[in-house]
Amino acid sequence: MDTEELVSKVKSALSKGAAGAMSAFEKAGDKVQKFSDASVVKIEKKQLEMKRDAKYQALGEKLSALIAEKKIELPEGVAIEVEPIQEEIQTLSNQIKEKMICLRKEKKKLQTRISASPQVLLRQK
């Protein structure tokens, strides 16, 4: 095998390898683009679902307030289903208020300790 033949074979092999690599990169690029497009659609879908769920929540809160204020009256069958839910919401709301009161008390205790700390340190010297 002479030098020209060897150079020709090396060039041919490199050319085939480069063509194969380019093809692989193109395919990978296409897959990445499809994945990226699908990801964007999934994110947009999730955002829409979150907006919808927020609207359901707002609607539920509004209806609950209207029911509690006796501004709307529910049919008997519906009232039987809704009343236990409203009672549980009220119980949870009361528990939340109790926790907030506890947190405020703890915050005041902590502030008192912090403000008293310099005085205690001065007395110890």
Backbone atoms as SQL, in Angstrom:
CREATE TABLE atoms (id INTEGER PRIMARY KEY, chain TEXT, resi INTEGER, resn TEXT, atom TEXT, x REAL, y REAL, z REAL);
INSERT INTO atoms VALUES
  (1, 'A', 1, 'MET', 'N', 0.858, -1.176, 0.000),
  (2, 'A', 1, 'MET', 'CA', 0.000, 0.000, 0.000),
  (3, 'A', 1, 'MET', 'C', 0.897, 1.229, 0.000),
  (4, 'A', 2, 'ASP', 'N', 0.685, 2.095, -0.951),
  (5, 'A', 2, 'ASP', 'CA', 1.519, 3.289, -1.002),
  (6, 'A', 2, 'ASP', 'C', 0.897, 4.409, -0.178),
  (7, 'A', 3, 'THR', 'N', 1.588, 5.490, -0.057),
  (8, 'A', 3, 'THR', 'CA', 1.184, 6.606, 0.798),
  (9, 'A', 3, 'THR', 'C', -0.114, 7.234, 0.326),
  (10, 'A', 4, 'GLU', 'N', -0.274, 7.383, -0.956),
  (11, 'A', 4, 'GLU', 'CA', -1.494, 8.001, -1.478),
  (12, 'A', 4, 'GLU', 'C', -2.718, 7.163, -1.160),
  (13, 'A', 5, 'GLU', 'N', -2.549, 5.857, -1.287),
  (14, 'A', 5, 'GLU', 'CA', -3.652, 4.955, -0.984),
  (15, 'A', 5, 'GLU', 'C', -4.013, 5.032, 0.495),
  (16, 'A', 6, 'LEU', 'N', -3.002, 5.073, 1.328),
  (17, 'A', 6, 'LEU', 'CA', -3.215, 5.164, 2.773),
  (18, 'A', 6, 'LEU', 'C', -3.905, 6.480, 3.132),
  (19, 'A', 7, 'VAL', 'N', -3.447, 7.570, 2.562),
  (20, 'A', 7, 'VAL', 'CA', -4.055, 8.880, 2.800),
  (21, 'A', 7, 'VAL', 'C', -5.506, 8.880, 2.324),
  (22, 'A', 8, 'SER', 'N', -5.763, 8.262, 1.211),
  (23, 'A', 8, 'SER', 'CA', -7.119, 8.197, 0.666),
  (24, 'A', 8, 'SER', 'C', -8.042, 7.407, 1.599),
  (25, 'A', 9, 'LYS', 'N', -7.537, 6.267, 2.107),
  (26, 'A', 9, 'LYS', 'CA', -8.347, 5.454, 3.014),
  (27, 'A', 9, 'LYS', 'C', -8.613, 6.196, 4.326),
  (28, 'A', 10, 'VAL', 'N', -7.600, 6.887, 4.847),
  (29, 'A', 10, 'VAL', 'CA', -7.773, 7.645, 6.097),
  (30, 'A', 10, 'VAL', 'C', -8.788, 8.757, 5.885),
  (31, 'A', 11, 'LYS', 'N', -8.674, 9.477, 4.762),
  (32, 'A', 11, 'LYS', 'CA', -9.632, 10.544, 4.462),
  (33, 'A', 11, 'LYS', 'C', -11.047, 9.991, 4.341),
  (34, 'A', 12, 'SER', 'N', -11.177, 8.857, 3.679),
  (35, 'A', 12, 'SER', 'CA', -12.488, 8.239, 3.500),
  (36, 'A', 12, 'SER', 'C', -13.080, 7.828, 4.845),
  (37, 'A', 13, 'ALA', 'N', -12.249, 7.233, 5.696),
  (38, 'A', 13, 'ALA', 'CA', -12.724, 6.808, 7.022),
  (39, 'A', 13, 'ALA', 'C', -13.126, 8.018, 7.854),
  (40, 'A', 14, 'LEU', 'N', -12.288, 9.062, 7.829),
  (41, 'A', 14, 'LEU', 'CA', -12.596, 10.282, 8.581),
  (42, 'A', 14, 'LEU', 'C', -13.858, 10.942, 8.056),
  (43, 'A', 15, 'SER', 'N', -14.014, 10.916, 6.753),
  (44, 'A', 15, 'SER', 'CA', -15.183, 11.516, 6.136),
  (45, 'A', 15, 'SER', 'C', -16.451, 10.773, 6.547),
  (46, 'A', 16, 'LYS', 'N', -16.392, 9.440, 6.551),
  (47, 'A', 16, 'LYS', 'CA', -17.544, 8.641, 6.973),
  (48, 'A', 16, 'LYS', 'C', -17.832, 8.868, 8.457),
  (49, 'A', 17, 'GLY', 'N', -16.752, 8.934, 9.258),
  (50, 'A', 17, 'GLY', 'CA', -16.919, 9.173, 10.700),
  (51, 'A', 17, 'GLY', 'C', -17.535, 10.533, 10.960),
  (52, 'A', 18, 'ALA', 'N', -17.079, 11.529, 10.226),
  (53, 'A', 18, 'ALA', 'CA', -17.615, 12.880, 10.392),
  (54, 'A', 18, 'ALA', 'C', -19.068, 12.928, 9.950),
  (55, 'A', 19, 'ALA', 'N', -19.397, 12.253, 8.873),
  (56, 'A', 19, 'ALA', 'CA', -20.781, 12.224, 8.391),
  (57, 'A', 19, 'ALA', 'C', -21.669, 11.521, 9.415),
  (58, 'A', 20, 'GLY', 'N', -21.171, 10.435, 9.988),
  (59, 'A', 20, 'GLY', 'CA', -21.928, 9.712, 11.017),
  (60, 'A', 20, 'GLY', 'C', -22.129, 10.566, 12.255),
  (61, 'A', 21, 'ALA', 'N', -21.078, 11.270, 12.645),
  (62, 'A', 21, 'ALA', 'CA', -21.183, 12.141, 13.819),
  (63, 'A', 21, 'ALA', 'C', -22.171, 13.276, 13.557),
  (64, 'A', 22, 'MET', 'N', -22.109, 13.857, 12.372),
  (65, 'A', 22, 'MET', 'CA', -23.036, 14.940, 12.034),
  (66, 'A', 22, 'MET', 'C', -24.473, 14.439, 12.055),
  (67, 'A', 23, 'SER', 'N', -24.683, 13.253, 11.516),
  (68, 'A', 23, 'SER', 'CA', -26.027, 12.671, 11.516),
  (69, 'A', 23, 'SER', 'C', -26.505, 12.435, 12.942),
  (70, 'A', 24, 'ALA', 'N', -25.609, 11.917, 13.782),
  (71, 'A', 24, 'ALA', 'CA', -25.965, 11.668, 15.186),
  (72, 'A', 24, 'ALA', 'C', -26.283, 12.978, 15.894),
  (73, 'A', 25, 'PHE', 'N', -25.479, 14.011, 15.641),
  (74, 'A', 25, 'PHE', 'CA', -25.724, 15.316, 16.266),
  (75, 'A', 25, 'PHE', 'C', -27.054, 15.915, 15.805),
  (76, 'A', 26, 'GLU', 'N', -27.372, 15.756, 14.517),
  (77, 'A', 26, 'GLU', 'CA', -28.641, 16.262, 14.002),
  (78, 'A', 26, 'GLU', 'C', -29.819, 15.547, 14.671),
  (79, 'A', 27, 'LYS', 'N', -29.699, 14.229, 14.781),
  (80, 'A', 27, 'LYS', 'CA', -30.766, 13.460, 15.427),
  (81, 'A', 27, 'LYS', 'C', -30.900, 13.864, 16.896),
  (82, 'A', 28, 'ALA', 'N', -29.766, 14.004, 17.563),
  (83, 'A', 28, 'ALA', 'CA', -29.795, 14.414, 18.973),
  (84, 'A', 28, 'ALA', 'C', -30.392, 15.810, 19.102),
  (85, 'A', 29, 'GLY', 'N', -30.026, 16.700, 18.188),
  (86, 'A', 29, 'GLY', 'CA', -30.578, 18.058, 18.202),
  (87, 'A', 29, 'GLY', 'C', -32.086, 18.055, 18.020),
  (88, 'A', 30, 'ASP', 'N', -32.560, 17.213, 17.109),
  (89, 'A', 30, 'ASP', 'CA', -34.007, 17.096, 16.894),
  (90, 'A', 30, 'ASP', 'C', -34.704, 16.604, 18.157),
  (91, 'A', 31, 'LYS', 'N', -34.105, 15.603, 18.804),
  (92, 'A', 31, 'LYS', 'CA', -34.715, 15.056, 20.025),
  (93, 'A', 31, 'LYS', 'C', -34.719, 16.092, 21.141),
  (94, 'A', 32, 'VAL', 'N', -33.622, 16.848, 21.265),
  (95, 'A', 32, 'VAL', 'CA', -33.552, 17.895, 22.282),
  (96, 'A', 32, 'VAL', 'C', -34.612, 18.953, 21.998),
  (97, 'A', 33, 'GLN', 'N', -34.789, 19.324, 20.747),
  (98, 'A', 33, 'GLN', 'CA', -35.791, 20.324, 20.386),
  (99, 'A', 33, 'GLN', 'C', -37.196, 19.827, 20.713),
  (100, 'A', 34, 'LYS', 'N', -37.473, 18.558, 20.389),
  (101, 'A', 34, 'LYS', 'CA', -38.788, 17.986, 20.695),
  (102, 'A', 34, 'LYS', 'C', -39.013, 17.947, 22.200),
  (103, 'A', 35, 'PHE', 'N', -37.976, 17.547, 22.937),
  (104, 'A', 35, 'PHE', 'CA', -38.081, 17.504, 24.404),
  (105, 'A', 35, 'PHE', 'C', -38.314, 18.902, 24.957),
  (106, 'A', 36, 'SER', 'N', -37.580, 19.870, 24.424),
  (107, 'A', 36, 'SER', 'CA', -37.726, 21.253, 24.860),
  (108, 'A', 36, 'SER', 'C', -39.130, 21.778, 24.583),
  (109, 'A', 37, 'ASP', 'N', -39.631, 21.508, 23.386),
  (110, 'A', 37, 'ASP', 'CA', -40.988, 21.931, 23.023),
  (111, 'A', 37, 'ASP', 'C', -42.019, 21.292, 23.952),
  (112, 'A', 38, 'ALA', 'N', -41.844, 19.996, 24.219),
  (113, 'A', 38, 'ALA', 'CA', -42.770, 19.289, 25.101),
  (114, 'A', 38, 'ALA', 'C', -42.692, 19.857, 26.512),
  (115, 'A', 39, 'SER', 'N', -41.491, 20.205, 26.957),
  (116, 'A', 39, 'SER', 'CA', -41.327, 20.777, 28.298),
  (117, 'A', 39, 'SER', 'C', -42.042, 22.118, 28.414),
  (118, 'A', 40, 'VAL', 'N', -41.930, 22.938, 27.394),
  (119, 'A', 40, 'VAL', 'CA', -42.599, 24.237, 27.390),
  (120, 'A', 40, 'VAL', 'C', -44.109, 24.041, 27.464),
  (121, 'A', 41, 'VAL', 'N', -44.615, 23.108, 26.690),
  (122, 'A', 41, 'VAL', 'CA', -46.057, 22.841, 26.694),
  (123, 'A', 41, 'VAL', 'C', -46.492, 22.339, 28.070),
  (124, 'A', 42, 'LYS', 'N', -45.690, 21.462, 28.673),
  (125, 'A', 42, 'LYS', 'CA', -46.020, 20.952, 30.006),
  (126, 'A', 42, 'LYS', 'C', -46.048, 22.080, 31.036),
  (127, 'A', 43, 'ILE', 'N', -45.084, 22.987, 30.956),
  (128, 'A', 43, 'ILE', 'CA', -45.031, 24.126, 31.879),
  (129, 'A', 43, 'ILE', 'C', -46.249, 25.019, 31.681),
  (130, 'A', 44, 'GLU', 'N', -46.575, 25.315, 30.434),
  (131, 'A', 44, 'GLU', 'CA', -47.752, 26.148, 30.146),
  (132, 'A', 44, 'GLU', 'C', -49.031, 25.483, 30.646),
  (133, 'A', 45, 'LYS', 'N', -49.130, 24.172, 30.463),
  (134, 'A', 45, 'LYS', 'CA', -50.299, 23.418, 30.940),
  (135, 'A', 45, 'LYS', 'C', -50.398, 23.528, 32.456),
  (136, 'A', 46, 'LYS', 'N', -49.279, 23.346, 33.141),
  (137, 'A', 46, 'LYS', 'CA', -49.268, 23.422, 34.611),
  (138, 'A', 46, 'LYS', 'C', -49.667, 24.819, 35.079),
  (139, 'A', 47, 'GLN', 'N', -49.183, 25.850, 34.411),
  (140, 'A', 47, 'GLN', 'CA', -49.545, 27.220, 34.772),
  (141, 'A', 47, 'GLN', 'C', -51.051, 27.442, 34.611),
  (142, 'A', 48, 'LEU', 'N', -51.614, 26.934, 33.538),
  (143, 'A', 48, 'LEU', 'CA', -53.056, 27.071, 33.314),
  (144, 'A', 48, 'LEU', 'C', -53.848, 26.312, 34.378),
  (145, 'A', 49, 'GLU', 'N', -53.379, 25.128, 34.733),
  (146, 'A', 49, 'GLU', 'CA', -54.048, 24.353, 35.779),
  (147, 'A', 49, 'GLU', 'C', -54.014, 25.089, 37.117),
  (148, 'A', 50, 'MET', 'N', -52.878, 25.715, 37.411),
  (149, 'A', 50, 'MET', 'CA', -52.763, 26.454, 38.667),
  (150, 'A', 50, 'MET', 'C', -53.704, 27.662, 38.680),
  (151, 'A', 51, 'LYS', 'N', -53.810, 28.356, 37.556),
  (152, 'A', 51, 'LYS', 'CA', -54.740, 29.492, 37.468),
  (153, 'A', 51, 'LYS', 'C', -56.173, 29.016, 37.639),
  (154, 'A', 52, 'ARG', 'N', -56.509, 27.916, 36.963),
  (155, 'A', 52, 'ARG', 'CA', -57.853, 27.356, 37.081),
  (156, 'A', 52, 'ARG', 'C', -58.147, 26.965, 38.534),
  (157, 'A', 53, 'ASP', 'N', -57.202, 26.296, 39.175),
  (158, 'A', 53, 'ASP', 'CA', -57.397, 25.865, 40.561),
  (159, 'A', 53, 'ASP', 'C', -57.558, 27.060, 41.496),
  (160, 'A', 54, 'ALA', 'N', -56.819, 28.139, 41.219),
  (161, 'A', 54, 'ALA', 'CA', -56.966, 29.360, 42.026),
  (162, 'A', 54, 'ALA', 'C', -58.360, 29.952, 41.852),
  (163, 'A', 55, 'LYS', 'N', -58.892, 29.880, 40.646),
  (164, 'A', 55, 'LYS', 'CA', -60.251, 30.387, 40.400),
  (165, 'A', 55, 'LYS', 'C', -61.286, 29.517, 41.130),
  (166, 'A', 56, 'TYR', 'N', -61.087, 28.192, 41.102),
  (167, 'A', 56, 'TYR', 'CA', -61.970, 27.309, 41.858),
  (168, 'A', 56, 'TYR', 'C', -61.922, 27.653, 43.351),
  (169, 'A', 57, 'GLN', 'N', -60.726, 27.893, 43.851),
  (170, 'A', 57, 'GLN', 'CA', -60.571, 28.237, 45.265),
  (171, 'A', 57, 'GLN', 'C', -61.285, 29.550, 45.576),
  (172, 'A', 58, 'ALA', 'N', -61.090, 30.549, 44.731),
  (173, 'A', 58, 'ALA', 'CA', -61.748, 31.846, 44.944),
  (174, 'A', 58, 'ALA', 'C', -63.272, 31.687, 44.904),
  (175, 'A', 59, 'LEU', 'N', -63.745, 30.892, 43.957),
  (176, 'A', 59, 'LEU', 'CA', -65.182, 30.640, 43.855),
  (177, 'A', 59, 'LEU', 'C', -65.694, 29.949, 45.116),
  (178, 'A', 60, 'GLY', 'N', -64.976, 28.948, 45.581),
  (179, 'A', 60, 'GLY', 'CA', -65.366, 28.230, 46.781),
  (180, 'A', 60, 'GLY', 'C', -65.397, 29.123, 48.006),
  (181, 'A', 61, 'GLU', 'N', -64.379, 29.985, 48.118),
  (182, 'A', 61, 'GLU', 'CA', -64.339, 30.909, 49.257),
  (183, 'A', 61, 'GLU', 'C', -65.510, 31.889, 49.210),
  (184, 'A', 62, 'LYS', 'N', -65.807, 32.377, 48.025),
  (185, 'A', 62, 'LYS', 'CA', -66.918, 33.322, 47.862),
  (186, 'A', 62, 'LYS', 'C', -68.247, 32.660, 48.205),
  (187, 'A', 63, 'LEU', 'N', -68.472, 31.473, 47.656),
  (188, 'A', 63, 'LEU', 'CA', -69.719, 30.756, 47.947),
  (189, 'A', 63, 'LEU', 'C', -69.821, 30.407, 49.432),
  (190, 'A', 64, 'SER', 'N', -68.709, 30.008, 50.013),
  (191, 'A', 64, 'SER', 'CA', -68.710, 29.664, 51.440),
  (192, 'A', 64, 'SER', 'C', -69.090, 30.879, 52.284),
  (193, 'A', 65, 'ALA', 'N', -68.542, 32.034, 51.930),
  (194, 'A', 65, 'ALA', 'CA', -68.872, 33.265, 52.665),
  (195, 'A', 65, 'ALA', 'C', -70.350, 33.602, 52.492),
  (196, 'A', 66, 'LEU', 'N', -70.855, 33.475, 51.286),
  (197, 'A', 66, 'LEU', 'CA', -72.273, 33.768, 51.039),
  (198, 'A', 66, 'LEU', 'C', -73.179, 32.816, 51.813),
  (199, 'A', 67, 'ILE', 'N', -72.801, 31.563, 51.877),
  (200, 'A', 67, 'ILE', 'CA', -73.594, 30.582, 52.630),
  (201, 'A', 67, 'ILE', 'C', -73.548, 30.909, 54.121),
  (202, 'A', 68, 'ALA', 'N', -72.347, 31.211, 54.621),
  (203, 'A', 68, 'ALA', 'CA', -72.184, 31.516, 56.047),
  (204, 'A', 68, 'ALA', 'C', -72.971, 32.771, 56.431),
  (205, 'A', 69, 'GLU', 'N', -73.034, 33.740, 55.531),
  (206, 'A', 69, 'GLU', 'CA', -73.758, 34.981, 55.800),
  (207, 'A', 69, 'GLU', 'C', -75.255, 34.850, 55.507),
  (208, 'A', 70, 'LYS', 'N', -75.655, 33.655, 55.123),
  (209, 'A', 70, 'LYS', 'CA', -77.065, 33.366, 54.811),
  (210, 'A', 70, 'LYS', 'C', -77.595, 34.215, 53.653),
  (211, 'A', 71, 'LYS', 'N', -76.700, 34.593, 52.740),
  (212, 'A', 71, 'LYS', 'CA', -77.120, 35.366, 51.572),
  (213, 'A', 71, 'LYS', 'C', -77.634, 34.466, 50.457),
  (214, 'A', 72, 'ILE', 'N', -77.211, 33.209, 50.513),
  (215, 'A', 72, 'ILE', 'CA', -77.782, 32.233, 49.591),
  (216, 'A', 72, 'ILE', 'C', -78.174, 31.006, 50.403),
  (217, 'A', 73, 'GLU', 'N', -79.215, 30.343, 49.951),
  (218, 'A', 73, 'GLU', 'CA', -79.688, 29.155, 50.649),
  (219, 'A', 73, 'GLU', 'C', -79.502, 27.958, 49.735),
  (220, 'A', 74, 'LEU', 'N', -78.964, 26.908, 50.300),
  (221, 'A', 74, 'LEU', 'CA', -78.716, 25.702, 49.525),
  (222, 'A', 74, 'LEU', 'C', -79.899, 24.742, 49.623),
  (223, 'A', 75, 'PRO', 'N', -80.137, 23.988, 48.572),
  (224, 'A', 75, 'PRO', 'CA', -81.155, 22.937, 48.667),
  (225, 'A', 75, 'PRO', 'C', -80.765, 21.949, 49.776),
  (226, 'A', 76, 'GLU', 'N', -81.741, 21.319, 50.387),
  (227, 'A', 76, 'GLU', 'CA', -81.513, 20.452, 51.550),
  (228, 'A', 76, 'GLU', 'C', -80.427, 19.401, 51.306),
  (229, 'A', 77, 'GLY', 'N', -80.488, 18.697, 50.199),
  (230, 'A', 77, 'GLY', 'CA', -79.497, 17.655, 49.907),
  (231, 'A', 77, 'GLY', 'C', -78.079, 18.200, 49.809),
  (232, 'A', 78, 'VAL', 'N', -77.941, 19.365, 49.233),
  (233, 'A', 78, 'VAL', 'CA', -76.628, 19.989, 49.093),
  (234, 'A', 78, 'VAL', 'C', -76.143, 20.495, 50.449),
  (235, 'A', 79, 'ALA', 'N', -77.038, 21.068, 51.222),
  (236, 'A', 79, 'ALA', 'CA', -76.684, 21.590, 52.542),
  (237, 'A', 79, 'ALA', 'C', -76.127, 20.485, 53.432),
  (238, 'A', 80, 'ILE', 'N', -76.720, 19.306, 53.352),
  (239, 'A', 80, 'ILE', 'CA', -76.246, 18.173, 54.160),
  (240, 'A', 80, 'ILE', 'C', -74.809, 17.820, 53.804),
  (241, 'A', 81, 'GLU', 'N', -74.443, 17.941, 52.549),
  (242, 'A', 81, 'GLU', 'CA', -73.077, 17.641, 52.114),
  (243, 'A', 81, 'GLU', 'C', -72.115, 18.770, 52.461),
  (244, 'A', 82, 'VAL', 'N', -72.582, 20.004, 52.412),
  (245, 'A', 82, 'VAL', 'CA', -71.715, 21.169, 52.581),
  (246, 'A', 82, 'VAL', 'C', -71.459, 21.505, 54.052),
  (247, 'A', 83, 'GLU', 'N', -72.453, 21.326, 54.901),
  (248, 'A', 83, 'GLU', 'CA', -72.321, 21.730, 56.305),
  (249, 'A', 83, 'GLU', 'C', -71.122, 21.091, 57.015),
  (250, 'A', 84, 'PRO', 'N', -70.873, 19.785, 56.879),
  (251, 'A', 84, 'PRO', 'CA', -69.701, 19.212, 57.556),
  (252, 'A', 84, 'PRO', 'C', -68.386, 19.810, 57.066),
  (253, 'A', 85, 'ILE', 'N', -68.333, 20.134, 55.798),
  (254, 'A', 85, 'ILE', 'CA', -67.124, 20.747, 55.243),
  (255, 'A', 85, 'ILE', 'C', -66.935, 22.140, 55.845),
  (256, 'A', 86, 'GLN', 'N', -68.020, 22.911, 55.934),
  (257, 'A', 86, 'GLN', 'CA', -67.937, 24.250, 56.521),
  (258, 'A', 86, 'GLN', 'C', -67.544, 24.175, 57.995),
  (259, 'A', 87, 'GLU', 'N', -68.074, 23.197, 58.704),
  (260, 'A', 87, 'GLU', 'CA', -67.726, 23.042, 60.112),
  (261, 'A', 87, 'GLU', 'C', -66.242, 22.727, 60.266),
  (262, 'A', 88, 'GLU', 'N', -65.721, 21.857, 59.409),
  (263, 'A', 88, 'GLU', 'CA', -64.297, 21.524, 59.477),
  (264, 'A', 88, 'GLU', 'C', -63.438, 22.732, 59.123),
  (265, 'A', 89, 'ILE', 'N', -63.865, 23.506, 58.137),
  (266, 'A', 89, 'ILE', 'CA', -63.140, 24.730, 57.784),
  (267, 'A', 89, 'ILE', 'C', -63.108, 25.671, 58.979),
  (268, 'A', 90, 'GLN', 'N', -64.230, 25.813, 59.682),
  (269, 'A', 90, 'GLN', 'CA', -64.285, 26.684, 60.850),
  (270, 'A', 90, 'GLN', 'C', -63.370, 26.166, 61.955),
  (271, 'A', 91, 'THR', 'N', -63.377, 24.855, 62.179),
  (272, 'A', 91, 'THR', 'CA', -62.497, 24.263, 63.189),
  (273, 'A', 91, 'THR', 'C', -61.035, 24.515, 62.841),
  (274, 'A', 92, 'LEU', 'N', -60.682, 24.304, 61.594),
  (275, 'A', 92, 'LEU', 'CA', -59.302, 24.550, 61.154),
  (276, 'A', 92, 'LEU', 'C', -58.936, 26.026, 61.294),
  (277, 'A', 93, 'SER', 'N', -59.858, 26.904, 60.961),
  (278, 'A', 93, 'SER', 'CA', -59.609, 28.345, 61.099),
  (279, 'A', 93, 'SER', 'C', -59.361, 28.705, 62.555),
  (280, 'A', 94, 'ASN', 'N', -60.142, 28.128, 63.467),
  (281, 'A', 94, 'ASN', 'CA', -59.940, 28.374, 64.897),
  (282, 'A', 94, 'ASN', 'C', -58.581, 27.854, 65.360),
  (283, 'A', 95, 'GLN', 'N', -58.187, 26.687, 64.880),
  (284, 'A', 95, 'GLN', 'CA', -56.880, 26.138, 65.233),
  (285, 'A', 95, 'GLN', 'C', -55.750, 27.020, 64.713),
  (286, 'A', 96, 'ILE', 'N', -55.926, 27.554, 63.525),
  (287, 'A', 96, 'ILE', 'CA', -54.922, 28.464, 62.957),
  (288, 'A', 96, 'ILE', 'C', -54.802, 29.712, 63.828),
  (289, 'A', 97, 'LYS', 'N', -55.925, 30.259, 64.254),
  (290, 'A', 97, 'LYS', 'CA', -55.900, 31.443, 65.132),
  (291, 'A', 97, 'LYS', 'C', -55.171, 31.140, 66.429),
  (292, 'A', 98, 'GLU', 'N', -55.431, 29.958, 67.000),
  (293, 'A', 98, 'GLU', 'CA', -54.748, 29.569, 68.237),
  (294, 'A', 98, 'GLU', 'C', -53.240, 29.495, 68.023),
  (295, 'A', 99, 'LYS', 'N', -52.826, 28.927, 66.916),
  (296, 'A', 99, 'LYS', 'CA', -51.386, 28.824, 66.613),
  (297, 'A', 99, 'LYS', 'C', -50.776, 30.208, 66.426),
  (298, 'A', 100, 'MET', 'N', -51.508, 31.114, 65.789),
  (299, 'A', 100, 'MET', 'CA', -51.011, 32.480, 65.607),
  (300, 'A', 100, 'MET', 'C', -50.828, 33.165, 66.966),
  (301, 'A', 101, 'ILE', 'N', -51.763, 32.957, 67.876),
  (302, 'A', 101, 'ILE', 'CA', -51.654, 33.534, 69.216),
  (303, 'A', 101, 'ILE', 'C', -50.414, 32.978, 69.917),
  (304, 'A', 102, 'CYS', 'N', -50.208, 31.666, 69.813),
  (305, 'A', 102, 'CYS', 'CA', -49.013, 31.044, 70.409),
  (306, 'A', 102, 'CYS', 'C', -47.734, 31.619, 69.814),
  (307, 'A', 103, 'LEU', 'N', -47.719, 31.795, 68.511),
  (308, 'A', 103, 'LEU', 'CA', -46.529, 32.349, 67.858),
  (309, 'A', 103, 'LEU', 'C', -46.255, 33.773, 68.321),
  (310, 'A', 104, 'ARG', 'N', -47.299, 34.578, 68.457),
  (311, 'A', 104, 'ARG', 'CA', -47.122, 35.959, 68.934),
  (312, 'A', 104, 'ARG', 'C', -46.559, 35.971, 70.349),
  (313, 'A', 105, 'LYS', 'N', -47.086, 35.088, 71.216),
  (314, 'A', 105, 'LYS', 'CA', -46.595, 35.011, 72.591),
  (315, 'A', 105, 'LYS', 'C', -45.125, 34.614, 72.615),
  (316, 'A', 106, 'GLU', 'N', -44.759, 33.623, 71.812),
  (317, 'A', 106, 'GLU', 'CA', -43.361, 33.185, 71.749),
  (318, 'A', 106, 'GLU', 'C', -42.471, 34.296, 71.213),
  (319, 'A', 107, 'LYS', 'N', -42.954, 35.039, 70.258),
  (320, 'A', 107, 'LYS', 'CA', -42.171, 36.143, 69.690),
  (321, 'A', 107, 'LYS', 'C', -41.939, 37.215, 70.750),
  (322, 'A', 108, 'LYS', 'N', -42.980, 37.516, 71.541),
  (323, 'A', 108, 'LYS', 'CA', -42.832, 38.511, 72.608),
  (324, 'A', 108, 'LYS', 'C', -41.840, 38.028, 73.657),
  (325, 'A', 109, 'LYS', 'N', -41.902, 36.739, 74.016),
  (326, 'A', 109, 'LYS', 'CA', -40.954, 36.188, 74.991),
  (327, 'A', 109, 'LYS', 'C', -39.528, 36.308, 74.480),
  (328, 'A', 110, 'LEU', 'N', -39.344, 35.979, 73.220),
  (329, 'A', 110, 'LEU', 'CA', -38.015, 36.047, 72.611),
  (330, 'A', 110, 'LEU', 'C', -37.510, 37.485, 72.585),
  (331, 'A', 111, 'GLN', 'N', -38.380, 38.427, 72.221),
  (332, 'A', 111, 'GLN', 'CA', -37.981, 39.837, 72.196),
  (333, 'A', 111, 'GLN', 'C', -37.622, 40.320, 73.588),
  (334, 'A', 112, 'THR', 'N', -38.369, 39.865, 74.595),
  (335, 'A', 112, 'THR', 'CA', -38.085, 40.248, 75.973),
  (336, 'A', 112, 'THR', 'C', -36.728, 39.699, 76.386),
  (337, 'A', 113, 'ARG', 'N', -36.436, 38.461, 76.047),
  (338, 'A', 113, 'ARG', 'CA', -35.140, 37.861, 76.383),
  (339, 'A', 113, 'ARG', 'C', -34.007, 38.592, 75.691),
  (340, 'A', 114, 'ILE', 'N', -34.216, 38.928, 74.439),
  (341, 'A', 114, 'ILE', 'CA', -33.167, 39.616, 73.673),
  (342, 'A', 114, 'ILE', 'C', -32.916, 40.998, 74.264),
  (343, 'A', 115, 'SER', 'N', -33.967, 41.711, 74.586),
  (344, 'A', 115, 'SER', 'CA', -33.781, 43.057, 75.132),
  (345, 'A', 115, 'SER', 'C', -33.221, 43.000, 76.545),
  (346, 'A', 116, 'ALA', 'N', -33.484, 41.929, 77.278),
  (347, 'A', 116, 'ALA', 'CA', -32.963, 41.791, 78.641),
  (348, 'A', 116, 'ALA', 'C', -31.527, 41.293, 78.641),
  (349, 'A', 117, 'SER', 'N', -31.086, 40.674, 77.606),
  (350, 'A', 117, 'SER', 'CA', -29.753, 40.073, 77.544),
  (351, 'A', 117, 'SER', 'C', -28.634, 41.071, 77.838),
  (352, 'A', 118, 'PRO', 'N', -28.604, 42.248, 77.254),
  (353, 'A', 118, 'PRO', 'CA', -27.510, 43.184, 77.560),
  (354, 'A', 118, 'PRO', 'C', -27.488, 43.550, 79.039),
  (355, 'A', 119, 'GLN', 'N', -28.630, 43.702, 79.650),
  (356, 'A', 119, 'GLN', 'CA', -28.684, 44.068, 81.075),
  (357, 'A', 119, 'GLN', 'C', -28.125, 42.944, 81.919),
  (358, 'A', 120, 'VAL', 'N', -28.457, 41.702, 81.571),
  (359, 'A', 120, 'VAL', 'CA', -27.954, 40.555, 82.315),
  (360, 'A', 120, 'VAL', 'C', -26.450, 40.489, 82.173),
  (361, 'A', 121, 'LEU', 'N', -25.932, 40.733, 80.981),
  (362, 'A', 121, 'LEU', 'CA', -24.500, 40.702, 80.764),
  (363, 'A', 121, 'LEU', 'C', -23.792, 41.791, 81.571),
  (364, 'A', 122, 'LEU', 'N', -24.374, 42.974, 81.658),
  (365, 'A', 122, 'LEU', 'CA', -23.771, 44.061, 82.416),
  (366, 'A', 122, 'LEU', 'C', -23.749, 43.740, 83.910),
  (367, 'A', 123, 'ARG', 'N', -24.776, 43.129, 84.411),
  (368, 'A', 123, 'ARG', 'CA', -24.849, 42.759, 85.820),
  (369, 'A', 123, 'ARG', 'C', -23.788, 41.720, 86.175),
  (370, 'A', 124, 'GLN', 'N', -23.477, 40.852, 85.235),
  (371, 'A', 124, 'GLN', 'CA', -22.519, 39.793, 85.498),
  (372, 'A', 124, 'GLN', 'C', -21.107, 40.315, 85.579),
  (373, 'A', 125, 'LYS', 'N', -20.812, 41.441, 84.987),
  (374, 'A', 125, 'LYS', 'CA', -19.451, 41.999, 84.991),
  (375, 'A', 125, 'LYS', 'C', -19.206, 42.600, 86.299);
